[in-house]
Amino acid sequence: MAKKNTVLVKLVSTADTGFYFVKKRNPKKLTEKLAFRKYDPVVRKHVEFKEEKLKS
C-alpha cells in the first residue's frame, strides 16, 4: 500500500490564546509554511494562525 502524501499540521493562534486548528498539508506540493487569518473565539476576533508541528 502506498504512503499518504498529506501530513497533519497545527495552526496556532498568534493571539497566544492556545486555540488551534488542525489541517492537512501536502509537503511535496506546498513547501512553505501555512498562515491563515481565521476567527479565534477566545478573543472573538479574526487573527493570524501560523503553522506548527503537530505532536502525534
PQR file of N, CA, C, O and H, with PARSE charges and radii, in Angstrom:
ATOM      1  N   MET A   1       0.837  -1.177   0.000 -0.4000 1.5000
ATOM      2  CA  MET A   1       0.000   0.000   0.000 -0.0000 2.0000
ATOM      3  C   MET A   1       0.888   1.249   0.000  0.5500 1.7000
ATOM      4  O   MET A   1       1.931   1.275   0.653 -0.5500 1.4000
ATOM      5  N   ALA A   2       0.472   2.266  -0.725 -0.4000 1.5000
ATOM      6  CA  ALA A   2       1.260   3.486  -0.863 -0.0000 2.0000
ATOM      7  C   ALA A   2       1.184   4.336   0.408  0.5500 1.7000
ATOM      8  O   ALA A   2       0.213   4.278   1.162 -0.5500 1.4000
ATOM      9  H   ALA A   2      -0.376   2.245  -1.256  0.4000 1.0000
ATOM     10  N   LYS A   3       2.254   5.138   0.620 -0.4000 1.5000
ATOM     11  CA  LYS A   3       2.255   6.068   1.741 -0.0000 2.0000
ATOM     12  C   LYS A   3       1.362   7.258   1.426  0.5500 1.7000
ATOM     13  O   LYS A   3       1.190   7.618   0.261 -0.5500 1.4000
ATOM     14  H   LYS A   3       3.043   5.186   0.007  0.4000 1.0000
ATOM     15  N   LYS A   4       0.803   7.860   2.445 -0.4000 1.5000
ATOM     16  CA  LYS A   4      -0.031   9.040   2.252 -0.0000 2.0000
ATOM     17  C   LYS A   4       0.839  10.250   1.952  0.5500 1.7000
ATOM     18  O   LYS A   4       1.945  10.377   2.477 -0.5500 1.4000
ATOM     19  H   LYS A   4       0.943   7.568   3.391  0.4000 1.0000
ATOM     20  N   ASN A   5       0.330  11.139   1.102 -0.4000 1.5000
ATOM     21  CA  ASN A   5       1.074  12.349   0.741 -0.0000 2.0000
ATOM     22  C   ASN A   5       0.889  13.462   1.752  0.5500 1.7000
ATOM     23  O   ASN A   5       1.743  14.342   1.858 -0.5500 1.4000
ATOM     24  H   ASN A   5      -0.569  11.036   0.676  0.4000 1.0000
ATOM     25  N   THR A   6      -0.209  13.444   2.500 -0.4000 1.5000
ATOM     26  CA  THR A   6      -0.519  14.566   3.373 -0.0000 2.0000
ATOM     27  C   THR A   6      -0.040  14.314   4.804  0.5500 1.7000
ATOM     28  O   THR A   6       0.029  13.177   5.273 -0.5500 1.4000
ATOM     29  H   THR A   6      -0.903  12.729   2.413  0.4000 1.0000
ATOM     30  N   VAL A   7       0.283  15.411   5.472 -0.4000 1.5000
ATOM     31  CA  VAL A   7       0.635  15.359   6.890 -0.0000 2.0000
ATOM     32  C   VAL A   7      -0.302  16.316   7.632  0.5500 1.7000
ATOM     33  O   VAL A   7      -0.780  17.295   7.059 -0.5500 1.4000
ATOM     34  H   VAL A   7       0.227  16.334   5.092  0.4000 1.0000
ATOM     35  N   LEU A   8      -0.554  16.030   8.886 -0.4000 1.5000
ATOM     36  CA  LEU A   8      -1.386  16.910   9.699 -0.0000 2.0000
ATOM     37  C   LEU A   8      -0.506  17.975  10.344  0.5500 1.7000
ATOM     38  O   LEU A   8       0.558  17.666  10.880 -0.5500 1.4000
ATOM     39  H   LEU A   8      -0.166  15.235   9.351  0.4000 1.0000
ATOM     40  N   VAL A   9      -0.949  19.227  10.290 -0.4000 1.5000
ATOM     41  CA  VAL A   9      -0.234  20.328  10.929 -0.0000 2.0000
ATOM     42  C   VAL A   9      -1.202  21.070  11.836  0.5500 1.7000
ATOM     43  O   VAL A   9      -2.418  21.006  11.659 -0.5500 1.4000
ATOM     44  H   VAL A   9      -1.813  19.479   9.854  0.4000 1.0000
ATOM     45  N   LYS A  10      -0.647  21.764  12.794 -0.4000 1.5000
ATOM     46  CA  LYS A  10      -1.435  22.518  13.766 -0.0000 2.0000
ATOM     47  C   LYS A  10      -1.297  23.995  13.423  0.5500 1.7000
ATOM     48  O   LYS A  10      -0.182  24.500  13.293 -0.5500 1.4000
ATOM     49  H   LYS A  10       0.341  21.816  12.937  0.4000 1.0000
ATOM     50  N   LEU A  11      -2.427  24.695  13.276 -0.4000 1.5000
ATOM     51  CA  LEU A  11      -2.431  26.135  13.051 -0.0000 2.0000
ATOM     52  C   LEU A  11      -2.752  26.811  14.378  0.5500 1.7000
ATOM     53  O   LEU A  11      -3.878  26.725  14.868 -0.5500 1.4000
ATOM     54  H   LEU A  11      -3.333  24.285  13.382  0.4000 1.0000
ATOM     55  N   VAL A  12      -1.762  27.480  14.957 -0.4000 1.5000
ATOM     56  CA  VAL A  12      -1.884  28.066  16.296 -0.0000 2.0000
ATOM     57  C   VAL A  12      -2.129  29.569  16.183  0.5500 1.7000
ATOM     58  O   VAL A  12      -1.522  30.249  15.356 -0.5500 1.4000
ATOM     59  H   VAL A  12      -0.848  27.549  14.559  0.4000 1.0000
ATOM     60  N   SER A  13      -3.016  30.069  17.016 -0.4000 1.5000
ATOM     61  CA  SER A  13      -3.355  31.492  17.034 -0.0000 2.0000
ATOM     62  C   SER A  13      -2.167  32.325  17.493  0.5500 1.7000
ATOM     63  O   SER A  13      -1.467  31.954  18.435 -0.5500 1.4000
ATOM     64  H   SER A  13      -3.509  29.517  17.688  0.4000 1.0000
ATOM     65  N   THR A  14      -1.941  33.459  16.819 -0.4000 1.5000
ATOM     66  CA  THR A  14      -0.866  34.360  17.215 -0.0000 2.0000
ATOM     67  C   THR A  14      -1.287  35.280  18.357  0.5500 1.7000
ATOM     68  O   THR A  14      -0.479  36.065  18.854 -0.5500 1.4000
ATOM     69  H   THR A  14      -2.510  33.760  16.054  0.4000 1.0000
ATOM     70  N   ALA A  15      -2.556  35.185  18.777 -0.4000 1.5000
ATOM     71  CA  ALA A  15      -3.035  35.984  19.911 -0.0000 2.0000
ATOM     72  C   ALA A  15      -2.664  35.327  21.243  0.5500 1.7000
ATOM     73  O   ALA A  15      -3.038  35.838  22.298 -0.5500 1.4000
ATOM     74  H   ALA A  15      -3.213  34.547  18.374  0.4000 1.0000
ATOM     75  N   ASP A  16      -1.944  34.215  21.216 -0.4000 1.5000
ATOM     76  CA  ASP A  16      -1.491  33.487  22.410 -0.0000 2.0000
ATOM     77  C   ASP A  16      -2.636  33.064  23.318  0.5500 1.7000
ATOM     78  O   ASP A  16      -2.543  33.170  24.541 -0.5500 1.4000
ATOM     79  H   ASP A  16      -1.640  33.800  20.359  0.4000 1.0000
ATOM     80  N   THR A  17      -3.725  32.579  22.705 -0.4000 1.5000
ATOM     81  CA  THR A  17      -4.854  32.096  23.482 -0.0000 2.0000
ATOM     82  C   THR A  17      -4.795  30.590  23.672  0.5500 1.7000
ATOM     83  O   THR A  17      -5.496  30.048  24.526 -0.5500 1.4000
ATOM     84  H   THR A  17      -3.800  32.492  21.711  0.4000 1.0000
ATOM     85  N   GLY A  18      -3.965  29.904  22.885 -0.4000 1.5000
ATOM     86  CA  GLY A  18      -3.906  28.455  22.958 -0.0000 2.0000
ATOM     87  C   GLY A  18      -4.879  27.776  22.019  0.5500 1.7000
ATOM     88  O   GLY A  18      -4.900  26.548  21.938 -0.5500 1.4000
ATOM     89  H   GLY A  18      -3.396  30.345  22.191  0.4000 1.0000
ATOM     90  N   PHE A  19      -5.695  28.554  21.302 -0.4000 1.5000
ATOM     91  CA  PHE A  19      -6.660  27.985  20.362 -0.0000 2.0000
ATOM     92  C   PHE A  19      -5.935  27.592  19.080  0.5500 1.7000
ATOM     93  O   PHE A  19      -5.035  28.300  18.627 -0.5500 1.4000
ATOM     94  H   PHE A  19      -5.678  29.552  21.368  0.4000 1.0000
ATOM     95  N   TYR A  20      -6.335  26.447  18.491 -0.4000 1.5000
ATOM     96  CA  TYR A  20      -5.678  25.998  17.264 -0.0000 2.0000
ATOM     97  C   TYR A  20      -6.643  25.218  16.381  0.5500 1.7000
ATOM     98  O   TYR A  20      -7.668  24.716  16.843 -0.5500 1.4000
ATOM     99  H   TYR A  20      -7.066  25.872  18.859  0.4000 1.0000
ATOM    100  N   PHE A  21      -6.295  25.130  15.107 -0.4000 1.5000
ATOM    101  CA  PHE A  21      -6.984  24.300  14.129 -0.0000 2.0000
ATOM    102  C   PHE A  21      -6.016  23.222  13.688  0.5500 1.7000
ATOM    103  O   PHE A  21      -4.802  23.405  13.774 -0.5500 1.4000
ATOM    104  H   PHE A  21      -5.463  25.538  14.732  0.4000 1.0000
ATOM    105  N   VAL A  22      -6.544  22.084  13.211 -0.4000 1.5000
ATOM    106  CA  VAL A  22      -5.714  21.029  12.632 -0.0000 2.0000
ATOM    107  C   VAL A  22      -6.081  20.933  11.163  0.5500 1.7000
ATOM    108  O   VAL A  22      -7.259  20.869  10.812 -0.5500 1.4000
ATOM    109  H   VAL A  22      -7.531  21.935  13.142  0.4000 1.0000
ATOM    110  N   LYS A  23      -5.058  20.922  10.297 -0.4000 1.5000
ATOM    111  CA  LYS A  23      -5.284  20.938   8.865 -0.0000 2.0000
ATOM    112  C   LYS A  23      -4.320  19.985   8.187  0.5500 1.7000
ATOM    113  O   LYS A  23      -3.226  19.738   8.695 -0.5500 1.4000
ATOM    114  H   LYS A  23      -4.101  20.974  10.583  0.4000 1.0000
ATOM    115  N   LYS A  24      -4.718  19.446   7.040 -0.4000 1.5000
ATOM    116  CA  LYS A  24      -3.846  18.586   6.251 -0.0000 2.0000
ATOM    117  C   LYS A  24      -3.051  19.426   5.261  0.5500 1.7000
ATOM    118  O   LYS A  24      -3.538  20.436   4.753 -0.5500 1.4000
ATOM    119  H   LYS A  24      -5.606  19.646   6.627  0.4000 1.0000
ATOM    120  N   ARG A  25      -1.810  18.994   4.992 -0.4000 1.5000
ATOM    121  CA  ARG A  25      -0.956  19.711   4.047 -0.0000 2.0000
ATOM    122  C   ARG A  25      -0.101  18.705   3.297  0.5500 1.7000
ATOM    123  O   ARG A  25       0.405  17.753   3.892 -0.5500 1.4000
ATOM    124  H   ARG A  25      -1.414  18.173   5.405  0.4000 1.0000
ATOM    125  N   ASN A  26       0.066  18.908   1.991 -0.4000 1.5000
ATOM    126  CA  ASN A  26       0.939  18.074   1.181 -0.0000 2.0000
ATOM    127  C   ASN A  26       2.306  18.762   1.112  0.5500 1.7000
ATOM    128  O   ASN A  26       2.447  19.772   0.422 -0.5500 1.4000
ATOM    129  H   ASN A  26      -0.345  19.681   1.508  0.4000 1.0000
ATOM    130  N   PRO A  27       3.318  18.234   1.815 -0.5600 1.5000
ATOM    131  CA  PRO A  27       4.613  18.917   1.858  0.2800 2.0000
ATOM    132  C   PRO A  27       5.382  18.870   0.544  0.5500 1.7000
ATOM    133  O   PRO A  27       6.312  19.655   0.359 -0.5500 1.4000
ATOM    134  N   LYS A  28       5.026  17.984  -0.367 -0.4000 1.5000
ATOM    135  CA  LYS A  28       5.716  17.935  -1.655 -0.0000 2.0000
ATOM    136  C   LYS A  28       5.248  19.042  -2.587  0.5500 1.7000
ATOM    137  O   LYS A  28       6.044  19.595  -3.346 -0.5500 1.4000
ATOM    138  H   LYS A  28       4.270  17.347  -0.216  0.4000 1.0000
ATOM    139  N   LYS A  29       3.960  19.367  -2.535 -0.4000 1.5000
ATOM    140  CA  LYS A  29       3.424  20.414  -3.409 -0.0000 2.0000
ATOM    141  C   LYS A  29       3.481  21.789  -2.775  0.5500 1.7000
ATOM    142  O   LYS A  29       3.702  22.783  -3.467 -0.5500 1.4000
ATOM    143  H   LYS A  29       3.313  18.917  -1.919  0.4000 1.0000
ATOM    144  N   LEU A  30       3.284  21.860  -1.468 -0.4000 1.5000
ATOM    145  CA  LEU A  30       3.247  23.138  -0.756 -0.0000 2.0000
ATOM    146  C   LEU A  30       4.413  23.165   0.224  0.5500 1.7000
ATOM    147  O   LEU A  30       4.324  22.615   1.322 -0.5500 1.4000
ATOM    148  H   LEU A  30       3.104  21.053  -0.906  0.4000 1.0000
ATOM    149  N   THR A  31       5.504  23.809  -0.177 -0.4000 1.5000
ATOM    150  CA  THR A  31       6.727  23.730   0.626 -0.0000 2.0000
ATOM    151  C   THR A  31       6.796  24.784   1.721  0.5500 1.7000
ATOM    152  O   THR A  31       7.455  24.558   2.736 -0.5500 1.4000
ATOM    153  H   THR A  31       5.577  24.256  -1.068  0.4000 1.0000
ATOM    154  N   GLU A  32       6.135  25.933   1.549 -0.4000 1.5000
ATOM    155  CA  GLU A  32       6.207  26.965   2.583 -0.0000 2.0000
ATOM    156  C   GLU A  32       5.197  26.680   3.690  0.5500 1.7000
ATOM    157  O   GLU A  32       4.262  25.900   3.506 -0.5500 1.4000
ATOM    158  H   GLU A  32       5.600  26.116   0.724  0.4000 1.0000
ATOM    159  N   LYS A  33       5.396  27.315   4.833 -0.4000 1.5000
ATOM    160  CA  LYS A  33       4.507  27.089   5.975 -0.0000 2.0000
ATOM    161  C   LYS A  33       3.175  27.800   5.753  0.5500 1.7000
ATOM    162  O   LYS A  33       3.112  28.846   5.106 -0.5500 1.4000
ATOM    163  H   LYS A  33       6.156  27.948   4.983  0.4000 1.0000
ATOM    164  N   LEU A  34       2.107  27.209   6.305 -0.4000 1.5000
ATOM    165  CA  LEU A  34       0.773  27.776   6.159 -0.0000 2.0000
ATOM    166  C   LEU A  34       0.572  28.930   7.135  0.5500 1.7000
ATOM    167  O   LEU A  34       1.085  28.911   8.254 -0.5500 1.4000
ATOM    168  H   LEU A  34       2.158  26.360   6.830  0.4000 1.0000
ATOM    169  N   ALA A  35      -0.173  29.921   6.699 -0.4000 1.5000
ATOM    170  CA  ALA A  35      -0.575  31.029   7.562 -0.0000 2.0000
ATOM    171  C   ALA A  35      -1.928  31.504   7.065  0.5500 1.7000
ATOM    172  O   ALA A  35      -2.074  31.863   5.896 -0.5500 1.4000
ATOM    173  H   ALA A  35      -0.589  29.936   5.790  0.4000 1.0000
ATOM    174  N   PHE A  36      -2.914  31.510   7.942 -0.4000 1.5000
ATOM    175  CA  PHE A  36      -4.264  31.933   7.596 -0.0000 2.0000
ATOM    176  C   PHE A  36      -4.745  32.987   8.578  0.5500 1.7000
ATOM    177  O   PHE A  36      -4.283  33.048   9.718 -0.5500 1.4000
ATOM    178  H   PHE A  36      -2.796  31.219   8.891  0.4000 1.0000
ATOM    179  N   ARG A  37      -5.667  33.806   8.129 -0.4000 1.5000
ATOM    180  CA  ARG A  37      -6.352  34.744   9.007 -0.0000 2.0000
ATOM    181  C   ARG A  37      -7.725  34.156   9.269  0.5500 1.7000
ATOM    182  O   ARG A  37      -8.589  34.158   8.393 -0.5500 1.4000
ATOM    183  H   ARG A  37      -6.042  33.757   7.203  0.4000 1.0000
ATOM    184  N   LYS A  38      -7.925  33.649  10.490 -0.4000 1.5000
ATOM    185  CA  LYS A  38      -9.162  32.961  10.837 -0.0000 2.0000
ATOM    186  C   LYS A  38      -9.697  33.502  12.164  0.5500 1.7000
ATOM    187  O   LYS A  38      -9.038  34.281  12.854 -0.5500 1.4000
ATOM    188  H   LYS A  38      -7.223  33.647  11.202  0.4000 1.0000
ATOM    189  N   TYR A  39     -10.899  33.068  12.493 -0.4000 1.5000
ATOM    190  CA  TYR A  39     -11.577  33.553  13.696 -0.0000 2.0000
ATOM    191  C   TYR A  39     -11.090  32.805  14.930  0.5500 1.7000
ATOM    192  O   TYR A  39     -11.050  31.574  14.943 -0.5500 1.4000
ATOM    193  H   TYR A  39     -11.435  32.436  11.933  0.4000 1.0000
ATOM    194  N   ASP A  40     -10.722  33.552  15.963 -0.4000 1.5000
ATOM    195  CA  ASP A  40     -10.342  32.981  17.255 -0.0000 2.0000
ATOM    196  C   ASP A  40     -11.463  33.277  18.243  0.5500 1.7000
ATOM    197  O   ASP A  40     -11.646  34.431  18.629 -0.5500 1.4000
ATOM    198  H   ASP A  40     -10.754  34.551  15.952  0.4000 1.0000
ATOM    199  N   PRO A  41     -12.222  32.258  18.664 -0.5600 1.5000
ATOM    200  CA  PRO A  41     -13.360  32.517  19.549  0.2800 2.0000
ATOM    201  C   PRO A  41     -12.977  32.950  20.957  0.5500 1.7000
ATOM    202  O   PRO A  41     -13.826  33.465  21.684 -0.5500 1.4000
ATOM    203  N   VAL A  42     -11.735  32.760  21.362 -0.4000 1.5000
ATOM    204  CA  VAL A  42     -11.329  33.158  22.714 -0.0000 2.0000
ATOM    205  C   VAL A  42     -11.248  34.686  22.811  0.5500 1.7000
ATOM    206  O   VAL A  42     -11.730  35.275  23.778 -0.5500 1.4000
ATOM    207  H   VAL A  42     -11.045  32.341  20.772  0.4000 1.0000
ATOM    208  N   VAL A  43     -10.636  35.327  21.800 -0.4000 1.5000
ATOM    209  CA  VAL A  43     -10.549  36.788  21.793 -0.0000 2.0000
ATOM    210  C   VAL A  43     -11.671  37.421  20.971  0.5500 1.7000
ATOM    211  O   VAL A  43     -11.812  38.643  20.942 -0.5500 1.4000
ATOM    212  H   VAL A  43     -10.246  34.849  21.013  0.4000 1.0000
ATOM    213  N   ARG A  44     -12.473  36.578  20.300 -0.4000 1.5000
ATOM    214  CA  ARG A  44     -13.605  36.995  19.480 -0.0000 2.0000
ATOM    215  C   ARG A  44     -13.193  37.976  18.382  0.5500 1.7000
ATOM    216  O   ARG A  44     -13.838  39.000  18.160 -0.5500 1.4000
ATOM    217  H   ARG A  44     -12.359  35.585  20.323  0.4000 1.0000
ATOM    218  N   LYS A  45     -12.086  37.626  17.696 -0.4000 1.5000
ATOM    219  CA  LYS A  45     -11.580  38.435  16.586 -0.0000 2.0000
ATOM    220  C   LYS A  45     -10.979  37.521  15.534  0.5500 1.7000
ATOM    221  O   LYS A  45     -10.709  36.350  15.798 -0.5500 1.4000
ATOM    222  H   LYS A  45     -11.562  36.794  17.876  0.4000 1.0000
ATOM    223  N   HIS A  46     -10.772  38.060  14.343 -0.4000 1.5000
ATOM    224  CA  HIS A  46     -10.000  37.366  13.327 -0.0000 2.0000
ATOM    225  C   HIS A  46      -8.528  37.689  13.573  0.5500 1.7000
ATOM    226  O   HIS A  46      -8.145  38.857  13.638 -0.5500 1.4000
ATOM    227  H   HIS A  46     -10.991  39.012  14.128  0.4000 1.0000
ATOM    228  N   VAL A  47      -7.714  36.655  13.707 -0.4000 1.5000
ATOM    229  CA  VAL A  47      -6.277  36.829  13.925 -0.0000 2.0000
ATOM    230  C   VAL A  47      -5.522  35.884  12.998  0.5500 1.7000
ATOM    231  O   VAL A  47      -6.118  35.008  12.370 -0.5500 1.4000
ATOM    232  H   VAL A  47      -8.026  35.706  13.654  0.4000 1.0000
ATOM    233  N   GLU A  48      -4.229  36.066  12.920 -0.4000 1.5000
ATOM    234  CA  GLU A  48      -3.387  35.208  12.092 -0.0000 2.0000
ATOM    235  C   GLU A  48      -3.109  33.894  12.819  0.5500 1.7000
ATOM    236  O   GLU A  48      -2.818  33.879  14.015 -0.5500 1.4000
ATOM    237  H   GLU A  48      -3.745  36.777  13.430  0.4000 1.0000
ATOM    238  N   PHE A  49      -3.203  32.807  12.086 -0.4000 1.5000
ATOM    239  CA  PHE A  49      -2.875  31.483  12.590 -0.0000 2.0000
ATOM    240  C   PHE A  49      -1.670  30.982  11.815  0.5500 1.7000
ATOM    241  O   PHE A  49      -1.687  30.983  10.584 -0.5500 1.4000
ATOM    242  H   PHE A  49      -3.439  32.819  11.115  0.4000 1.0000
ATOM    243  N   LYS A  50      -0.619  30.552  12.515 -0.4000 1.5000
ATOM    244  CA  LYS A  50       0.601  30.082  11.865 -0.0000 2.0000
ATOM    245  C   LYS A  50       0.810  28.606  12.137  0.5500 1.7000
ATOM    246  O   LYS A  50       0.373  28.073  13.158 -0.5500 1.4000
ATOM    247  H   LYS A  50      -0.605  30.552  13.515  0.4000 1.0000
ATOM    248  N   GLU A  51       1.482  27.961  11.207 -0.4000 1.5000
ATOM    249  CA  GLU A  51       1.680  26.511  11.278 -0.0000 2.0000
ATOM    250  C   GLU A  51       2.747  26.133  12.306  0.5500 1.7000
ATOM    251  O   GLU A  51       3.791  26.775  12.418 -0.5500 1.4000
ATOM    252  H   GLU A  51       1.837  28.393  10.378  0.4000 1.0000
ATOM    253  N   GLU A  52       2.448  25.082  13.040 -0.4000 1.5000
ATOM    254  CA  GLU A  52       3.410  24.429  13.933 -0.0000 2.0000
ATOM    255  C   GLU A  52       3.311  22.940  13.734  0.5500 1.7000
ATOM    256  O   GLU A  52       2.349  22.449  13.143 -0.5500 1.4000
ATOM    257  H   GLU A  52       1.599  24.561  12.948  0.4000 1.0000
ATOM    258  N   LYS A  53       4.296  22.216  14.223 -0.4000 1.5000
ATOM    259  CA  LYS A  53       4.284  20.783  14.089 -0.0000 2.0000
ATOM    260  C   LYS A  53       3.288  20.169  15.072  0.5500 1.7000
ATOM    261  O   LYS A  53       3.217  20.580  16.230 -0.5500 1.4000
ATOM    262  H   LYS A  53       5.077  22.615  14.704  0.4000 1.0000
ATOM    263  N   LEU A  54       2.528  19.194  14.611 -0.4000 1.5000
ATOM    264  CA  LEU A  54       1.554  18.506  15.446 -0.0000 2.0000
ATOM    265  C   LEU A  54       2.230  17.328  16.127  0.5500 1.7000
ATOM    266  O   LEU A  54       2.821  16.476  15.462 -0.5500 1.4000
ATOM    267  H   LEU A  54       2.586  18.859  13.670  0.4000 1.0000
ATOM    268  N   LYS A  55       2.147  17.276  17.439 -0.4000 1.5000
ATOM    269  CA  LYS A  55       2.741  16.163  18.185 -0.0000 2.0000
ATOM    270  C   LYS A  55       1.818  14.961  18.057  0.5500 1.7000
ATOM    271  O   LYS A  55       0.649  15.033  18.436 -0.5500 1.4000
ATOM    272  H   LYS A  55       1.667  17.968  17.979  0.4000 1.0000
ATOM    273  N   SER A  56       2.336  13.849  17.522 -0.4000 1.5000
ATOM    274  CA  SER A  56       1.484  12.678  17.344 -0.0000 2.0000
ATOM    275  C   SER A  56       1.657  11.663  18.433  0.5500 1.7000
ATOM    276  O   SER A  56       1.002  10.621  18.415 -0.5500 1.4000
ATOM    277  H   SER A  56       3.286  13.790  17.214  0.4000 1.0000
TER
END
